[in-house]
Amino acid sequence: MKAHNFNAGPCVLPKPVIESAIEAIKNFDNTGIGVLEISHRSPGWERIMEETEALWRELLQIPDNYRVIFLGGGASTQFYTIAANLLGKKAAYLQTGVWAKKAIKEAKLYGEVEIVASSEEKNYTYIPKGYNVPLDADYLHITTNNTIYGTEIKEDFDCPIMLVADMSSDIMSRPIDVAKYGLIYGGAQKNVGPAGVTFVIIREDILGKVDRTLPTMVDYRTHIKESSMFNTPPVFPIFVMHETLKWIKELGGLKEMNRINSEKAELLYSEIDRNPMFTGTAEKADRSIMNICFVMSESYKEKEADFMAFAKSRGMIGIKGHRSVGGFRASLYNACPLESVQALVDCMRTFEQENI
């Protein structure tokens, strides 16, 4: 039986990337030494670092006045690193889920935080709109995709102050206008690699504006100056990221990636809306194409455990919803194949036929 991986993270990886990673573990760059053992100061590894940054720049069309760095610690480490580097007196935050709320908590260690809007009162089932952005804030922080609740900000909007975005779970799923942001960051483990490396895309002129003394590792300028190798970088996750970005490029880039992702999401959302046994949880206008959240309809609540067991018996892995939402969640990240989405849809249809 084929397994269909819908886990919210770490993500599905493309099969060619997995094969390349296996080979690199055994013999990296024809050195006779595996990538897990290679010196990060070797010419072969320095080439991988340069190529990885070049792929980011090419795929996202990153302007020359932005730097790309690769760090450890996950996006959660960036919650306080961003505030340490950028928050002078006040920052504005849009609260659209648990991760945004955690980012707010960390930012408060460095200064005043104004929550411009929140959808918490409806369990984050929508993206707030029509809020006012305080012009005296140093930046506005947004989380573009909310993995737990299945909502997404799908466009790069104009902001009157510097815009900072956590794009952990939708980066490289669509083209973005990097120039509309001062800083973009995220963990790699949803769309661009395995857990263990964090990407930061940052406009250089926004740094050095705060008065506080920064610890060396917290200061973005440290990592920019040393090309992400001030200390030993997470070598293997970066290598897998390198191979994943090559795969995206070979597939046709981000426009093609977005077309594929939209097709997958439409297929599953159409079945959720058609099938009387299931109900989507996010407001339709704000539905994520990365994380599709749904529950049993009120009339069939007692069938939830039965469907979970039914789906598992047919190879559906990782569809249990987060405890904050319940029900089910299918994460359709870049490498999740259309055939897996179709298999889940077929599973839902068969369950309907056998239970209604």
BELVEN-V112156 format. One record per residue. PSI is psi in radians with two decimals (NA if undefined). OMEGA is omega in radians with two decimals (NA if undefined). Layout:
# BELVEN-V112156
psi omega
PSI OMEGA
PSI OMEGA
This chain:
# BELVEN-V112156
psi omega
2.29 -3.14
2.38 3.06
2.37 3.11
1.98 -2.98
1.96 3.10
0.35 -3.12
2.55 -3.10
-0.17 3.09
2.44 -0.07
2.80 -2.95
2.97 2.91
2.41 3.05
2.53 3.10
2.48 -3.12
-0.75 3.12
-0.55 3.13
-0.74 3.11
-0.77 3.14
-0.73 3.13
-0.69 3.13
-0.70 3.11
-0.79 -3.14
-0.70 -3.12
-0.54 3.09
-0.61 -3.13
-0.67 -3.05
1.82 -3.12
2.20 2.99
0.59 3.14
0.58 3.14
-0.28 -3.01
0.01 3.12
2.43 -3.13
2.74 -3.12
-0.40 3.09
-0.25 -3.07
-0.21 -2.98
2.55 3.05
2.36 3.11
-0.06 3.06
0.11 3.14
2.67 -3.13
-0.68 -3.14
-0.71 -3.14
-0.69 3.10
-0.61 3.08
-0.74 3.13
-0.73 3.13
-0.80 -3.13
-0.75 -3.13
-0.64 -3.14
-0.80 3.09
-0.72 -3.14
-0.65 3.11
-0.74 3.05
-0.84 -3.09
-0.73 -3.11
-0.85 -3.05
-0.67 -3.11
-0.02 -3.10
0.94 -3.08
2.22 3.13
2.77 -3.07
-0.41 -3.10
0.23 3.04
2.56 3.05
2.62 3.11
2.18 3.13
2.69 -3.12
2.16 -3.00
2.93 3.00
-3.14 2.99
-0.12 3.11
3.00 3.12
-0.50 -3.13
-0.60 3.07
-0.57 3.13
-0.37 3.14
-0.75 3.12
-0.49 3.14
-0.72 3.11
-0.86 -3.13
-0.69 3.14
-0.68 -3.08
-0.49 -2.94
-0.38 -3.05
1.93 3.07
-1.12 3.14
-0.68 -3.08
2.53 3.05
2.64 3.11
2.45 -3.12
2.41 3.00
2.08 -3.03
1.79 -3.07
0.16 3.13
-3.07 -3.08
-0.73 -3.08
-0.63 3.03
-0.70 3.14
-0.67 3.10
-0.64 3.08
-0.67 3.11
-0.77 3.13
-0.78 -3.13
-0.67 -3.12
-0.57 -3.13
-0.27 3.07
-0.30 -3.01
-0.14 -3.14
-2.99 -3.12
2.44 3.08
2.22 3.07
2.12 3.07
1.91 -3.03
-0.48 3.09
2.73 3.13
2.53 3.05
0.35 -3.08
-0.57 -3.06
-0.34 3.08
0.55 3.11
0.68 3.02
0.68 -3.12
0.04 3.13
2.89 3.06
2.10 3.12
2.58 3.14
2.84 3.07
0.35 -3.14
2.80 3.11
2.36 3.10
2.09 -3.14
2.16 -3.07
-0.26 3.12
0.07 3.10
2.65 -3.14
-0.53 3.12
2.82 2.98
2.21 3.14
2.28 3.07
2.72 2.99
1.95 -2.94
-0.53 3.12
2.32 -3.07
1.74 -2.98
-0.61 -3.06
-0.66 -2.96
-0.18 3.07
0.66 3.05
2.73 -3.05
2.43 2.95
1.97 -2.93
0.02 -3.14
2.73 3.14
1.70 -3.04
2.75 3.07
2.38 -3.11
2.35 -3.10
-0.24 3.06
3.08 -3.12
2.35 -3.11
2.26 3.11
2.33 -3.04
2.26 2.92
1.90 3.14
0.61 -3.07
-0.72 -2.96
0.16 2.99
0.11 3.09
2.49 3.13
0.23 3.07
-0.23 -3.12
2.80 3.01
2.54 3.04
2.71 3.09
1.60 -3.05
-0.57 -3.08
-0.26 3.11
-0.06 -3.09
2.56 2.98
-0.59 -3.10
2.39 3.06
2.37 -3.11
2.94 3.05
2.84 2.98
2.60 -3.06
-0.28 -2.81
0.22 3.05
-0.84 -3.00
-0.35 -2.97
0.30 3.11
-2.91 3.11
3.01 3.04
2.58 3.05
-0.24 3.09
2.49 3.12
2.39 3.10
2.52 3.03
2.16 3.06
2.08 -2.93
2.35 3.06
2.15 -2.95
-0.56 -3.02
-0.12 -3.14
-0.12 -3.08
2.79 3.09
0.33 -3.09
-0.28 -3.11
2.72 -3.09
-0.44 -3.01
2.67 3.01
2.24 -3.08
2.40 2.97
2.59 -3.04
-0.80 -3.07
-0.31 -3.14
-0.40 -3.09
2.02 -3.13
-0.53 -3.09
-0.50 3.07
-0.84 -3.03
-0.50 3.04
-0.82 -3.11
-0.66 -3.06
0.23 3.08
0.79 3.09
0.26 -3.13
0.68 3.01
-0.75 2.96
3.11 -3.11
2.11 -3.13
2.89 3.05
1.51 -2.91
-0.93 -3.05
-0.81 3.08
-0.63 3.11
-0.68 3.10
-0.78 -3.14
-0.64 3.04
-0.79 3.12
-0.82 -3.13
-0.62 3.13
-0.73 3.12
-0.62 3.04
-0.72 3.12
-0.75 3.12
-0.75 3.13
-0.80 -3.13
-0.51 3.14
-0.39 3.13
0.09 3.10
-2.92 -2.95
-0.49 3.07
-0.77 3.11
-0.67 3.10
-0.73 3.13
-0.67 3.10
-0.78 3.14
-0.81 -3.13
-0.70 3.13
-0.66 3.11
-0.75 3.13
-0.82 -3.11
-0.74 -3.14
-0.68 3.12
-0.81 -3.10
-0.74 3.12
-0.63 3.13
-0.68 3.11
-0.70 3.09
-0.77 -3.11
-0.50 -3.13
-0.69 -2.98
2.09 -3.09
-0.21 -3.12
-0.24 -3.01
2.68 3.12
2.31 3.05
2.63 -3.09
-0.51 -3.11
2.61 3.05
2.42 -2.98
-0.65 -3.10
-0.41 -3.05
0.25 -3.12
2.33 3.08
2.53 2.99
-0.02 3.13
-0.77 -3.06
1.94 -3.09
2.00 -3.10
2.35 3.12
2.78 -3.12
2.97 3.00
2.47 3.05
2.74 -3.04
-0.69 -3.09
-0.25 -3.05
0.39 -3.10
-0.65 -3.07
-0.17 -3.12
0.03 -3.03
-0.88 -3.13
-0.63 3.13
-0.75 3.13
-0.69 3.13
-0.79 3.14
-0.68 3.13
-0.82 -3.13
-0.74 3.13
-0.68 -3.13
-0.31 3.13
0.29 2.99
0.17 3.12
2.03 -3.06
2.34 2.99
0.44 -3.11
0.03 3.10
2.27 -3.12
2.73 3.06
2.57 -3.08
-0.43 3.14
-0.38 -3.08
-0.66 -3.08
-3.02 3.09
-2.21 -2.97
2.69 3.07
2.18 3.06
2.04 3.14
2.07 -3.03
0.97 -3.11
3.01 -2.98
-0.79 -3.02
-0.03 3.06
2.07 -3.05
2.67 3.10
-0.61 -3.11
-0.54 3.09
-0.70 3.10
-0.74 3.10
-0.66 3.12
-0.68 3.10
-0.73 3.10
-0.77 3.11
-0.68 3.10
-0.77 3.12
-0.70 -3.14
-0.74 3.13
-0.73 3.12
-0.69 3.09
-0.84 -3.10
-0.58 -3.09
-0.15 -3.03
-0.01 3.10
NA NA
